[in-house]
C-alpha cells in the first residue's frame, strides 16, 4: 500500500484505493458492479448508493452515501439493498382541490404521518442531515411550503423509511409536499411573462399557430 492509498473493506471485499477517492469510486475501481442498489453512474437512481460505514477503531455504525463519502484506512462499508415497503402510498394530484381540504387529503394518503413518535431515528439516518422529523410535522400541520424547503435536498435514499418504527416513509411524504407546492403554488416565470405580454397587447397570438 502506498502513502497515498488506503485499504478498506466493501461488502466483505478488501479494496485498495486512492486516499482521495469516494467509496463509490473505490468500489467501481475494484471491479464492483454498479447496479440499482449500488450507485447512480449509468444505472440506478440518485440515493441508491446508500450504505452503512464504520471507521477503524470506532464501534459506531452510521449511514452515508457512497458517492459523497471519502474512503479512510480500515473503513468497513456495507451497501444497503433496495427494498419494497409493505405499504405503498398512492395519490393523484389532479384529484386534489384548491387547498381547503389539503389536511384531509394528506391524512388519507399518509395516515401514518400523524403517529410520529419523535424518536429522531429519521434525522440520525439521513445522510444529508436534513431535519426529517420536523419536515414530517410540517406536512401534518399543512405547512407544505416549509416542508418542501426542509426536504429540498432529499435524494430519496429511503434510509429514513428504514429507520421509522411507524412506517411513515418520510422521504415520500416530503416528495408529496414538494409536489403539492409545485402543483398548487408555483408558476413558471417564463410563462407568467409571456401571459403578461399577451394581456398587455405587446404580443398577439394567431390561433393558427404563428405569433405576430
Secondary structure by P-SEA (a helix, b strand, c coil): ccccbbbbbcccbbbbbcccccaaaaaaaacccccccccccccccccccccccccccccbbbbbbccccccccbbbbbbbccccccbbbbbbccccccccaaaaaaaaacccccccccccccccccccccaaaaaaaaaaacaaaaaaaaacccccccccccccccccaaaaaaaaaaaaaaacccccaaaaaaaaaaaacccccccccccc
